[in-house]
């Protein structure tokens, strides 16, 4: 026993020394380490993309397969998995193709026209700035002419450098070299199809591997944590997508009223950037205000800024929900947790992605069992108190 303890201590010290030597060598060749990491990532890119596709399509494929297995037709029941995969992939690629077909030409045209008109925009802006900062002008009292001119000169030079012909050609050449990208996408699709077809076998193999390496207790904790994380991510992703679409529509309407060029493209850009928490709205709003300032005038830019601020406030306080109430066990299992117990956990609040979730008995259950009505009344009173606490603008 003493020999075994000594061997373990020696192995621990040897591992520590090896790790220290590795860290020491890495510190003198950071660029080489980064190149190695880049090469490693490039090799496994198809598998990473394939896993991402699998993660996105797992829930819709699983739900469609379960529905097909309950079909009256034997053809759908026997081929439920294959049919669900074909349908989900067809819808997925149709959405991708539609977005690329609609957005890429508009994006290219908008950027090209903006770059072509950039010198004219800058000349008009400089003239308006000189008018506003001259004696008796709107901004003359603030003595901002030199500062504003230096800011606009810096922004103009930066835009010209980014939008120069050489840089644009570099971007185009990079975009046109699609051979490796296409091969990676094909490999990723093959990997994702295999993972979805064999998902039970893969999950079982992963569970056996975790059970053998870290033990059954840790394995159950990790699998439960993974299920909860996936449920939270799915809820956040779907909610954020709907929220982004609403913001995009409102922005397109508003920017069209301000007669901004490429208002559809700019509105969709703001909606897409709204998926990025905090910084996405700030960056997209600032860029659109800059476009309004370059293409219109300072008053239009101020109006656009106020409109964007109002929409963002509506999005944060009205459009995006603060509390979601699930009626019944099935809804709670889908939105809160797969193993949710309505009889034990009704009226309790769970936070997911910054949103509070709670569950109440379904109205049909109250009609069948009158003993559940007092609990539901208490849950509704607690819900009313929580709404008043969280939703400060609710009447």
VENRA-V638021 format. One record per pair of residues at least 24 apart in sequence whose ideal C-beta (glycine too) atoms are under 10 Angstrom apart, sorted by the first residue. I is the first residue (numbers start at 0). J is the second residue. If there is no record, write none. Layout:
BEGIN
{{I J} {I J}}
END
This chain:
BEGIN
{{41 179} {41 183} {44 179} {44 180} {44 183} {44 184} {44 186} {44 187} {45 182} {45 183} {45 184} {45 185} {45 186} {45 187} {45 188} {45 189} {45 190} {45 191} {46 183} {46 186} {46 187} {46 190} {46 191} {46 194} {47 183} {47 187} {47 190} {48 183} {48 184} {48 186} {48 187} {48 188} {48 190} {48 191} {49 183} {49 184} {49 186} {49 187} {49 188} {49 189} {49 190} {49 191} {49 192} {49 193} {49 194} {49 195} {50 187} {50 190} {50 191} {50 194} {51 187} {51 191} {52 88} {52 91} {52 184} {52 187} {52 188} {52 190} {52 191} {52 192} {52 194} {52 195} {53 187} {53 190} {53 191} {53 192} {53 193} {53 194} {53 195} {53 198} {53 201} {54 191} {54 194} {54 229} {54 232} {54 233} {54 236} {55 87} {55 91} {55 191} {55 233} {55 236} {56 83} {56 84} {56 87} {56 88} {56 90} {56 91} {56 191} {56 192} {56 194} {56 195} {57 87} {57 191} {57 194} {57 195} {57 198} {57 229} {57 233} {58 87} {58 229} {58 230} {58 233} {58 236} {58 237} {58 333} {59 83} {59 86} {59 87} {59 90} {59 91} {60 84} {60 86} {60 87} {60 88} {60 91} {60 195} {60 196} {60 198} {61 87} {61 195} {61 198} {62 87} {62 333} {63 87} {63 90} {64 195} {80 195} {80 196} {80 198} {81 196} {83 195} {84 191} {84 192} {84 195} {84 196} {85 192} {87 195} {88 188} {88 191} {88 192} {88 195} {91 188} {91 191} {92 188} {98 267} {101 263} {101 267} {102 263} {102 264} {102 267} {102 268} {102 271} {103 174} {105 261} {105 263} {105 264} {105 267} {106 261} {106 264} {106 267} {106 268} {107 171} {107 174} {108 261} {108 264} {109 260} {109 261} {109 263} {109 264} {109 265} {109 268} {109 290} {110 162} {110 167} {110 170} {110 261} {110 264} {111 162} {111 167} {112 260} {112 261} {113 158} {113 162} {113 260} {113 261} {113 264} {113 290} {113 293} {113 294} {114 158} {114 159} {114 161} {114 162} {114 163} {114 164} {114 167} {115 162} {116 260} {116 293} {116 294} {117 155} {117 158} {117 159} {117 162} {117 293} {118 155} {118 159} {119 293} {119 294} {120 155} {120 158} {120 290} {120 292} {120 293} {120 294} {120 295} {121 151} {121 152} {121 154} {121 155} {121 156} {121 158} {121 159} {121 293} {123 293} {123 294} {123 295} {123 296} {124 151} {124 154} {124 155} {124 292} {124 293} {124 294} {124 295} {124 296} {124 297} {125 151} {125 152} {125 155} {127 292} {127 295} {127 296} {127 297} {128 292} {128 297} {131 296} {131 297} {137 297} {137 298} {138 297} {151 292} {151 293} {154 289} {154 292} {154 293} {155 293} {158 289} {158 293} {223 336} {223 337} {223 338} {226 336} {226 337} {226 338} {227 335} {227 336} {227 337} {227 338} {227 351} {229 337} {230 332} {230 333} {230 334} {230 335} {230 336} {230 337} {230 351} {231 335} {231 336} {231 349} {231 350} {231 351} {231 352} {231 354} {232 351} {232 352} {233 333} {233 334} {233 352} {234 323} {234 333} {234 334} {234 335} {234 351} {234 352} {234 354} {234 356} {235 274} {235 276} {235 351} {235 352} {235 353} {235 354} {236 274} {236 352} {238 319} {238 320} {238 323} {238 351} {238 352} {238 353} {238 354} {239 273} {239 274} {239 275} {239 276} {239 319} {239 352} {240 270} {240 274} {241 318} {241 319} {242 270} {242 273} {242 274} {242 314} {242 315} {242 318} {242 319} {242 320} {243 267} {243 269} {243 270} {243 271} {243 272} {243 273} {243 274} {243 275} {243 279} {243 314} {244 270} {244 271} {244 273} {245 270} {245 273} {245 310} {245 313} {245 314} {245 318} {245 319} {246 270} {246 271} {246 272} {246 273} {246 274} {246 280} {246 283} {246 307} {246 310} {246 311} {246 313} {246 314} {246 318} {246 319} {247 271} {247 272} {247 273} {249 306} {249 307} {249 309} {249 310} {249 313} {249 314} {249 318} {250 283} {250 284} {250 287} {250 303} {250 306} {250 307} {250 310} {250 311} {252 306} {252 310} {253 302} {253 303} {253 306} {253 307} {253 309} {253 310} {254 287} {254 290} {254 291} {254 303} {254 306} {254 307} {256 302} {256 306} {257 287} {257 291} {257 295} {257 299} {257 300} {257 302} {257 303} {257 306} {258 291} {258 294} {258 295} {258 299} {259 287} {259 290} {259 291} {259 294} {259 295} {259 299} {259 300} {259 303} {260 290} {260 291} {260 293} {260 294} {260 295} {261 290} {261 294} {262 287} {262 290} {265 290} {265 291} {265 303} {269 307} {269 310} {269 311} {273 310} {273 311} {273 314} {273 319} {276 353} {280 307} {280 308} {280 310} {280 311} {280 314} {280 315} {281 307} {281 311} {283 307} {284 308} {284 310} {284 311} {316 390} {316 391} {316 392} {316 393} {317 390} {317 392} {317 393} {319 353} {319 354} {320 353} {320 354} {320 355} {320 356} {320 390} {321 353} {321 354} {321 355} {321 385} {321 386} {321 389} {321 390} {321 391} {321 393} {322 348} {322 354} {322 355} {322 356} {322 357} {322 382} {322 385} {322 386} {322 388} {322 389} {322 390} {322 393} {323 349} {323 351} {323 354} {323 355} {323 356} {323 357} {323 358} {324 355} {324 356} {324 357} {324 358} {324 359} {324 378} {324 379} {324 382} {324 386} {325 356} {325 357} {325 358} {325 359} {325 361} {326 358} {326 359} {326 360} {326 361} {326 362} {326 363} {326 364} {327 358} {327 359} {327 360} {327 361} {327 362} {327 363} {327 364} {328 358} {328 360} {328 361} {328 364} {329 361} {330 356} {330 358} {330 359} {330 361} {331 356} {331 357} {331 358} {331 359} {331 361} {332 358} {334 358} {341 371} {342 371} {342 374} {345 371} {345 374} {345 375} {345 377} {345 378} {346 374} {346 375} {346 377} {346 378} {346 379} {346 380} {346 381} {346 382} {346 385} {347 378} {347 381} {348 381} {348 382} {348 385} {348 389} {354 389} {355 382} {355 385} {355 386} {355 388} {355 389} {357 381} {357 382} {357 385}}
END
